Amino acid sequence: MRNSSTRIRLIEPADAASIAEHRVRDVEAFRPWEPAQPADFFTSEGQAERIDRLLAGYQAGLVWPGVVLADDQVIGQVTVGGILPQPHLRRGSVGYWIASVAQNQGHAGRAVGLALQTMKDELGLHRAEASTNLENLPSQRVLRRNGFSPYGVAHSSILLDGSWRDALLWERILGD
Ligand SMILES: CC(C)(COP(=O)(O)OP(=O)(O)OC[C@H]1O[C@@H](n2cnc3c(N)ncnc32)[C@H](O)[C@@H]1OP(=O)(O)O)[C@@H](O)C(=O)NCCC(=O)NCCS
C-alpha cells in the first residue's frame, strides 16, 4: 500500500539486514521508548529468526507484521499485534518505529494510516488500539493525526530503560 512517499508491506526474510542495521544505529535513541532487547536482536541472523516467528504469527492470524518503506528502502516497522478476530471483538493493536535517519518527515503518520486501512479492509477489524509512553509526544502526535483518542492510563505497565512506566492507552473505532 502506498500513501505519498510512504509504503507499507508485509515483512519478508530479506528485510532482516536493514532492520538490524537501523536498530544497531538507534539503540541509544530508542532506549527511553522501547523495551531492552537481547543481543541477537541486533544481528541479521537474530532478526531473520524474529521475522520467521512474525510470519508464523501472520499465518495463524494473530499478527500483521509490516515494514515501512520510503523510496523502496526499509525505514521502520508497523505491526498490528494482539489480533482478536472473533465477531464480537475484531480488534488489534498497532505498534511502530521509524529509524532516526527518516524521522520527522511524516512517515509514521502515513504508515499508521495505511495500517488502519489494512486493519479495516483486509483484516476486517472493528477497533484499533495503541499505547504510548506518557512522554512520547511524537508518537502521540502520530496517533492523534490518525483519529485515535486517549482513553486511560495503564499504571506501571512496561519496563523501559530500567523503570516501570505508565502507558497512555489509545483507541480508534474503524467501522462496523
Ligand atoms: C514515534 C516515531 C514512530 C515517530 O515517527 P516519525 O516518522 O518521526 O513521525 P511523523 O513524522 O509522522 O510525526 C511526528 C510528529 O511528532 C512531532 N514531534 C517531533 N518531535 C517532537 C517533540 N519533541 N515534541 C512534540 N512533538 C514532536 C512532529 O512535529 C510530528 O507532529 P505533526 O504531525 O503534528 O507535525 C519515531 O520517533 C520513533 O520511532 N521513535 C522511537 C520508537 C518509538 O517511540 N516508537 C513508538 C512507541 S509507542
The ligand as an SDF file (V2000), in Angstrom:
LIG
                    3D

 48 50  0  0  0  0  0  0  0  0999 V2000
    7.4650    7.9580   17.3310 C   0  0  0  0  0  0  0  0  0  0  0  0
    8.0040    7.7830   15.9160 C   0  0  0  0  0  0  0  0  0  0  0  0
    7.4830    6.4680   15.3480 C   0  0  0  0  0  0  0  0  0  0  0  0
    7.5280    8.9440   15.0430 C   0  0  0  0  0  0  0  0  0  0  0  0
    7.9720    8.6990   13.7080 O   0  0  0  0  0  0  0  0  0  0  0  0
    8.0520    9.9130   12.6310 P   0  0  0  0  0  0  0  0  0  0  0  0
    8.1220    9.2820   11.2790 O   0  0  0  0  0  0  0  0  0  0  0  0
    9.1190   10.8360   13.0220 O   0  0  0  0  0  0  0  0  0  0  0  0
    6.6160   10.5830   12.8690 O   0  0  0  0  0  0  0  0  0  0  0  0
    5.9080   11.6920   11.9790 P   0  0  0  0  0  0  0  0  0  0  0  0
    6.9610   12.4680   11.2320 O   0  0  0  0  0  0  0  0  0  0  0  0
    4.8250   11.0570   11.1820 O   0  0  0  0  0  0  0  0  0  0  0  0
    5.2100   12.5950   13.0850 O   0  0  0  0  0  0  0  0  0  0  0  0
    5.9330   13.0770   14.2070 C   0  0  0  0  0  0  0  0  0  0  0  0
    5.1190   14.1490   14.8870 C   0  0  0  0  0  0  0  0  0  0  0  0
    5.7350   14.4600   16.1540 O   0  0  0  0  0  0  0  0  0  0  0  0
    6.0340   15.8590   16.1950 C   0  0  0  0  0  0  0  0  0  0  0  0
    7.2500   15.9720   17.0180 N   0  0  0  0  0  0  0  0  0  0  0  0
    8.5110   15.6630   16.7170 C   0  0  0  0  0  0  0  0  0  0  0  0
    9.3240   15.9030   17.7800 N   0  0  0  0  0  0  0  0  0  0  0  0
    8.5300   16.3570   18.7730 C   0  0  0  0  0  0  0  0  0  0  0  0
    8.7550   16.7480   20.1200 C   0  0  0  0  0  0  0  0  0  0  0  0
    9.9830   16.7230   20.6580 N   0  0  0  0  0  0  0  0  0  0  0  0
    7.7120   17.1600   20.8540 N   0  0  0  0  0  0  0  0  0  0  0  0
    6.4650   17.1830   20.3360 C   0  0  0  0  0  0  0  0  0  0  0  0
    6.1710   16.8220   19.0620 N   0  0  0  0  0  0  0  0  0  0  0  0
    7.2030   16.4050   18.2920 C   0  0  0  0  0  0  0  0  0  0  0  0
    6.2000   16.2490   14.7500 C   0  0  0  0  0  0  0  0  0  0  0  0
    6.0270   17.6440   14.5670 O   0  0  0  0  0  0  0  0  0  0  0  0
    5.0380   15.4610   14.1370 C   0  0  0  0  0  0  0  0  0  0  0  0
    3.8060   16.0410   14.5010 O   0  0  0  0  0  0  0  0  0  0  0  0
    2.8010   16.7200   13.4230 P   0  0  0  0  0  0  0  0  0  0  0  0
    2.2430   15.5600   12.6620 O   0  0  0  0  0  0  0  0  0  0  0  0
    1.7930   17.3840   14.2360 O   0  0  0  0  0  0  0  0  0  0  0  0
    3.6530   17.6060   12.5840 O   0  0  0  0  0  0  0  0  0  0  0  0
    9.5700    7.7700   15.9270 C   0  0  0  0  0  0  0  0  0  0  0  0
   10.0230    8.9440   16.5630 O   0  0  0  0  0  0  0  0  0  0  0  0
   10.1620    6.5640   16.6320 C   0  0  0  0  0  0  0  0  0  0  0  0
   10.2610    5.5020   16.0540 O   0  0  0  0  0  0  0  0  0  0  0  0
   10.5920    6.7330   17.8820 N   0  0  0  0  0  0  0  0  0  0  0  0
   11.2580    5.7010   18.6450 C   0  0  0  0  0  0  0  0  0  0  0  0
   10.4150    4.4840   18.9000 C   0  0  0  0  0  0  0  0  0  0  0  0
    9.0140    4.8500   19.3680 C   0  0  0  0  0  0  0  0  0  0  0  0
    8.8120    5.7990   20.0900 O   0  0  0  0  0  0  0  0  0  0  0  0
    8.0280    4.0430   18.9320 N   0  0  0  0  0  0  0  0  0  0  0  0
    6.6450    4.2540   19.2950 C   0  0  0  0  0  0  0  0  0  0  0  0
    6.3790    3.6450   20.6150 C   0  0  0  0  0  0  0  0  0  0  0  0
    4.6990    3.9500   21.1280 S   0  0  0  0  0  0  0  0  0  0  0  0
  1  2  1  0
  2  3  1  0
  2  4  1  0
  2 36  1  0
  4  5  1  0
  5  6  1  0
  6  7  2  0
  6  8  1  0
  6  9  1  0
  9 10  1  0
 10 11  2  0
 10 12  1  0
 10 13  1  0
 13 14  1  0
 14 15  1  0
 15 16  1  0
 15 30  1  0
 16 17  1  0
 17 18  1  0
 17 28  1  0
 18 19  1  0
 18 27  1  0
 19 20  2  0
 20 21  1  0
 21 22  1  0
 21 27  2  0
 22 23  1  0
 22 24  2  0
 24 25  1  0
 25 26  2  0
 26 27  1  0
 28 29  1  0
 28 30  1  0
 30 31  1  0
 31 32  1  0
 32 33  2  0
 32 34  1  0
 32 35  1  0
 36 37  1  0
 36 38  1  0
 38 39  2  0
 38 40  1  0
 40 41  1  0
 41 42  1  0
 42 43  1  0
 43 44  2  0
 43 45  1  0
 45 46  1  0
 46 47  1  0
 47 48  1  0
M  END
$$$$
